[in-house]
Amino acid sequence: MQRKVTAELDLELSSSIDLILQIAAARTAPIVHEQLTFRQGDRVLAATEIVDATGSRLHRLQGEPGVLEVRYEAVVDAASPSMPVNELETITYLRPSRYCQSDEVFAQARRQFRGLSGHDLIAAVDDFVATSTAYTPGFSQGTDSAVTTLASGQGVCRDYAHLVIALLRAMDVPARYTACYAPGLRPMDFHAVAEAYLDGAWYVIDATRLSNRRSLVRIASGRDAADCAFLSYYGGNVGLARMYVDAWTVSGGDLDADASGAASGHADEDPSLLLQLA
């Protein structure tokens, strides 16, 4: 099974601006083919690629006033090599971060998940966030955090991921945020999930229950959404005039059901299973 992903962004730049995008599949993904272009009028702009320790690929370029068209497409194979995990990673992802204030949810986590560890703890946190949070598009703000989501009981994928991460860190489990393409996701967009570290490997958690975890394609991983933004810019203003994201699976040369808008199969997936993401 291969995954095909695409993203199109039309950005309105007010001046000469330093742009950083994270929309390409991570270095760890088994990429068969990809193309990333930045075009302003008749000019194709060059970008510098920067790869971080998790394999996330950042593309940095200087945009000029006007409309910048960003186009990305890739075919990603099913085979997924796993990256070795170093000790610094596990330390980093135990600490509180801007949107995952594990220190502020510490008391509740310790009361609610007392006596649980390992797989049982991960499953319990996943189930709690899934059942206590309502998926509400347009409700949350870009500055909302795990604490906000815990209080409101509403949010979107980034909010679910932040709350899962904060609760797991409060229980001494390293956890990180991952942006990804999600074939079959409805509504389609860039998606966010959490990953928990257990017995030497990272396991993906999607408390929204909206994706098929087996088909996800990693874009970027970090402490929280601040590390994985699809667009950052400095030195001016940027307007997002248009954004289109899509992802689907292909088996044996045929388009799978999830590409046509039918159910992606995530409803049949057991959320308690430990699954890894490349």
C-alpha positions as CSV (number, residue, x, y, z in Angstrom):
1,M,0.0,0.0,0.0
2,Q,1.4,3.4,-1.1
3,R,0.3,6.8,0.2
4,K,-0.1,9.8,-2.1
5,V,-0.1,13.2,-0.5
6,T,-0.4,16.7,-1.8
7,A,-0.5,20.3,-0.4
8,E,-1.1,23.6,-2.1
9,L,-0.6,27.0,-0.4
10,D,-1.1,30.4,-2.0
11,L,0.5,33.0,0.3
12,E,0.1,36.8,0.0
13,L,3.4,38.4,1.1
14,S,3.3,42.1,2.1
15,S,7.1,42.5,1.8
16,S,10.4,40.6,1.7
17,I,9.8,37.9,4.2
18,D,11.7,35.0,5.8
19,L,9.5,31.9,5.3
20,I,9.9,28.5,6.9
21,L,7.6,25.7,5.8
22,Q,7.1,22.1,7.1
23,I,4.9,20.4,4.6
24,A,7.2,17.7,3.1
25,A,7.2,14.1,4.3
26,A,9.8,13.5,7.0
27,R,13.2,12.2,6.1
28,T,12.3,8.9,7.8
29,A,9.4,8.3,5.4
30,P,10.1,5.9,2.5
31,I,9.6,8.4,-0.3
32,V,9.2,7.0,-3.8
33,H,8.7,10.3,-5.6
34,E,8.2,13.9,-4.5
35,Q,8.2,17.4,-5.9
36,L,8.2,20.7,-4.0
37,T,8.1,24.0,-5.8
38,F,7.9,27.7,-4.8
39,R,6.8,30.0,-7.5
40,Q,6.2,33.8,-7.7
41,G,5.0,34.8,-11.1
42,D,7.5,33.5,-13.7
43,R,10.2,32.9,-11.1
44,V,10.8,29.6,-9.3
45,L,12.4,30.3,-5.9
46,A,15.0,28.1,-4.3
47,A,14.7,27.0,-0.7
48,T,17.2,25.6,1.8
49,E,16.3,22.3,3.4
50,I,17.1,21.8,7.1
51,V,16.6,18.4,8.7
52,D,16.3,18.1,12.5
53,A,17.1,15.2,14.8
54,T,13.7,13.6,14.3
55,G,13.9,13.7,10.5
56,S,11.5,16.7,10.2
57,R,12.4,18.7,7.0
58,L,12.1,22.5,7.1
59,H,12.3,24.5,3.9
60,R,13.4,28.1,4.3
61,L,13.3,30.8,1.6
62,Q,13.1,34.5,1.2
63,G,9.8,35.6,-0.4
64,E,9.2,38.9,-2.1
65,P,6.0,41.0,-2.1
66,G,3.2,39.4,-4.0
67,V,1.6,35.9,-4.2
68,L,3.8,32.9,-3.6
69,E,2.5,29.5,-4.8
70,V,3.7,26.5,-2.8
71,R,3.1,23.1,-4.3
72,Y,4.0,19.7,-2.9
73,E,3.2,16.2,-3.9
74,A,4.7,12.9,-2.9
75,V,4.3,9.1,-3.1
76,V,5.3,7.3,0.0
77,D,5.8,3.6,0.2
78,A,4.4,1.3,2.9
79,A,7.7,0.1,4.3
80,S,8.7,2.3,7.2
81,P,12.2,2.3,8.7
82,S,12.4,3.2,12.4
83,M,14.9,5.7,13.7
84,P,17.0,4.9,16.7
85,V,16.0,6.8,19.9
86,N,18.6,8.7,21.9
87,E,18.6,9.6,25.5
88,L,18.3,13.3,24.9
89,E,15.0,12.8,23.0
90,T,13.4,11.0,26.0
91,I,14.6,13.8,28.3
92,T,13.3,16.6,26.1
93,Y,9.9,14.9,25.7
94,L,9.4,14.5,29.5
95,R,9.6,18.2,30.1
96,P,6.7,20.7,30.1
97,S,6.5,22.8,26.9
98,R,4.5,25.8,25.8
99,Y,1.3,24.0,24.8
100,C,1.8,20.8,26.9
101,Q,2.0,22.0,30.5
102,S,2.5,18.7,32.2
103,D,3.4,20.5,35.4
104,E,0.0,22.1,35.5
105,V,-2.0,18.9,35.0
106,F,0.3,16.9,37.2
107,A,-2.1,16.6,40.2
108,Q,-5.0,15.5,38.1
109,A,-3.0,13.0,36.1
110,R,-1.5,11.4,39.3
111,R,-5.0,11.1,40.8
112,Q,-6.8,9.8,37.7
113,F,-4.1,7.4,36.4
114,R,-2.7,6.2,39.7
115,G,-1.3,2.7,39.6
116,L,-1.2,2.5,35.8
117,S,1.9,2.1,33.7
118,G,3.1,1.0,30.3
119,H,0.5,0.0,27.7
120,D,-2.3,0.2,30.3
121,L,-1.4,3.8,31.1
122,I,-1.2,4.9,27.4
123,A,-4.5,3.3,26.7
124,A,-6.2,4.9,29.7
125,V,-4.9,8.4,28.7
126,D,-6.0,7.9,25.1
127,D,-9.5,6.8,26.2
128,F,-9.9,9.6,28.7
129,V,-9.1,12.3,26.1
130,A,-11.2,10.6,23.4
131,T,-14.3,10.4,25.6
132,S,-14.0,13.7,27.5
133,T,-13.2,16.0,24.5
134,A,-15.6,17.0,21.8
135,Y,-14.2,17.5,18.3
136,T,-15.3,21.1,17.5
137,P,-13.9,22.7,14.4
138,G,-13.4,26.5,14.8
139,F,-13.7,26.4,18.5
140,S,-10.1,26.6,19.6
141,Q,-7.5,29.3,19.1
142,G,-3.9,29.0,17.9
143,T,-2.8,29.8,21.5
144,D,-4.9,27.2,23.2
145,S,-3.0,24.6,25.3
146,A,-3.6,21.3,27.0
147,V,-4.8,23.2,30.1
148,T,-7.4,25.1,27.9
149,T,-8.6,21.9,26.3
150,L,-8.9,20.1,29.7
151,A,-11.0,23.0,31.0
152,S,-13.2,23.4,27.9
153,G,-13.6,19.8,26.8
154,Q,-13.5,20.9,23.2
155,G,-11.0,21.3,20.4
156,V,-9.5,20.0,17.2
157,C,-6.7,17.5,16.5
158,R,-3.9,19.7,17.9
159,D,-5.8,20.1,21.1
160,Y,-6.4,16.4,21.5
161,A,-2.7,15.7,20.9
162,H,-1.5,18.4,23.4
163,L,-3.7,17.0,26.1
164,V,-2.6,13.4,25.6
165,I,1.0,14.6,25.6
166,A,0.7,16.7,28.8
167,L,-1.0,13.9,30.7
168,L,1.5,11.3,29.7
169,R,4.5,13.5,30.6
170,A,2.9,14.2,34.0
171,M,3.0,10.4,34.4
172,D,6.7,10.3,33.5
173,V,6.1,8.9,30.0
174,P,8.0,10.7,27.2
175,A,5.5,12.0,24.7
176,R,5.8,14.2,21.5
177,Y,3.6,16.0,19.0
178,T,3.5,14.9,15.3
179,A,2.1,16.6,12.3
180,C,1.1,14.3,9.5
181,Y,-0.8,13.6,6.3
182,A,-3.8,11.3,7.1
183,P,-5.4,9.4,4.2
184,G,-9.2,9.2,4.6
185,L,-9.3,12.1,7.1
186,R,-12.6,14.0,7.1
187,P,-12.5,16.9,7.1
188,M,-9.2,16.7,5.2
189,D,-6.4,18.9,6.5
190,F,-3.0,18.6,8.0
191,H,-3.5,16.3,11.0
192,A,-1.9,16.1,14.4
193,V,-1.4,13.1,16.7
194,A,0.6,12.3,19.8
195,E,3.4,9.7,20.2
196,A,4.3,7.9,23.4
197,Y,7.6,6.3,24.2
198,L,7.5,2.8,25.5
199,D,10.2,0.0,25.7
200,G,12.5,1.7,23.2
201,A,10.0,2.8,20.5
202,W,7.5,5.5,19.7
203,Y,3.8,4.6,19.4
204,V,1.2,6.8,17.8
205,I,-2.0,7.9,19.6
206,D,-4.9,9.6,17.8
207,A,-7.5,10.4,20.5
208,T,-9.8,12.1,17.8
209,R,-10.4,8.6,16.3
210,L,-10.5,10.4,12.9
211,S,-7.5,8.8,11.2
212,N,-6.3,5.3,10.2
213,R,-3.0,5.3,12.1
214,R,-1.6,2.6,9.8
215,S,-1.7,5.0,6.8
216,L,-0.3,8.2,8.4
217,V,2.6,9.9,6.8
218,R,4.9,11.8,9.2
219,I,5.7,15.5,8.4
220,A,7.3,16.8,11.6
221,S,7.7,15.9,15.2
222,G,8.5,18.1,18.2
223,R,7.6,19.2,21.7
224,D,4.2,20.6,20.6
225,A,2.6,22.5,17.8
226,A,5.1,25.3,18.0
227,D,7.8,22.9,16.7
228,C,5.6,21.6,13.9
229,A,3.9,24.6,12.3
230,F,3.3,24.1,8.6
231,L,4.2,27.8,8.1
232,S,6.3,30.3,10.1
233,Y,7.4,33.7,8.9
234,Y,9.4,36.6,10.1
235,G,9.9,40.2,8.9
236,G,6.5,41.0,7.5
237,N,2.9,39.9,7.1
238,V,1.6,36.8,5.3
239,G,-2.0,36.1,4.2
240,L,-3.1,32.6,3.5
241,A,-5.2,33.1,0.4
242,R,-5.8,29.4,-0.3
243,M,-4.9,26.0,1.2
244,Y,-5.6,22.6,-0.2
245,V,-4.5,19.3,1.4
246,D,-5.2,15.8,0.4
247,A,-3.9,12.3,1.1
248,W,-5.0,8.9,-0.1
249,T,-3.8,5.3,-0.3
250,V,-3.2,3.1,-3.4
251,S,-3.1,-0.7,-3.4
252,G,-2.1,-2.6,-6.5
253,G,-2.4,0.5,-8.7
254,D,-6.1,1.1,-7.7
255,L,-7.4,4.0,-5.6
256,D,-8.5,2.8,-2.2
257,A,-11.9,3.6,-0.8
258,D,-10.7,6.4,1.5
259,A,-9.6,8.5,-1.5
260,S,-13.1,8.7,-2.8
261,G,-14.6,10.0,0.4
262,A,-15.8,6.6,1.7
263,A,-14.9,5.4,5.2
264,S,-11.2,5.0,5.7
265,G,-11.5,2.1,8.0
266,H,-10.4,3.9,11.1
267,A,-13.7,3.0,12.8
268,D,-12.6,-0.7,12.7
269,E,-9.2,0.0,14.2
270,D,-8.6,-0.9,17.9
271,P,-7.3,2.3,19.5
272,S,-5.6,0.2,22.2
273,L,-3.2,-1.4,19.7
274,L,0.4,-0.1,19.8
275,L,1.2,1.1,16.3
276,Q,4.4,2.9,15.1
277,L,4.6,5.7,12.7
278,A,7.7,6.1,10.4
